[in-house]
Amino acid sequence: DTEVTQTPKHLVMGMTNKKSLKCEQHMGHRAMYWYKQKAKKPPELMFVYSYEKLSINESVPSRFSPECPNSSLLNLHLHALQPEDSALYLCASSQDKSFAGELFFGEGSRLTVL
Amino acid sequence: GENVEQHPSTLSVQEGDSAVIKCTYSDSASNYFPWYKQELGKGPQLIIDIRSNVGEKKDQRIAVTLNKTAKHFSLHITETQPEDSAVYFCAASITWKGGGADGLTFGKGTHLIIQP
């Protein structure tokens, strides 16, 4: 199984809603990542988890809250988002934190904030 | 921090011809350089990568070259086919001191169009 699975594929939410994006991998990878991608732009790194511990937070606003319940799961909790937060949110995983192997991306969750 | 420049932003080639996409990076500490292909509505997919101890790597119709001195690397696709049409991103690894993890900085992408 060489897949990173993200749910939901599409999400529409209002600015006062609370929602979560979910990511799952069963490759035994110990590093997991959240990236944000706006239309016609490259992915931008948001968070890195290494061995279920948050390693990197790229100055992301607190309305985005990551969580890594176990080595296979990564969540992104969303609260009080702004319309400019509408984007494709990509989850990725790698064997470990040093790119010893490939970085696998999921298909993404397309978020629209109204 | 790392800055990755990618050119061209759009590349149109005839089917069967070769395509070359070039990237430069700024941080001499970067040691891993992957290339991703992203089709519409999908996540990026790794197509080839190269590490800083290697100058060239080839996988069938795809090759990547790396010039560490000049800090640039290139993607070469030969005998292009319609299914090669997509957006291609180069990337360079970044390491946070004491951060305990690596990340990738991406170039802005190249929209490759294969004309039949």
Interface residues (C-beta under 8 A of the other chain):
Chain A: V4 A31 Y33 K40 K41 P42 P43 E44 L45 V48 Y49 S50 K53 S55 I56 E58 L90 K97 S98 F99 E102 L103 F104 F105 G106 E107 G108
Chain B: Y32 P34 Y36 G41 K42 G43 P44 Q45 L46 D49 F89 S93 W96 G99 G100 A101 D102 G103 L104 T105 F106 G107 K108 G109
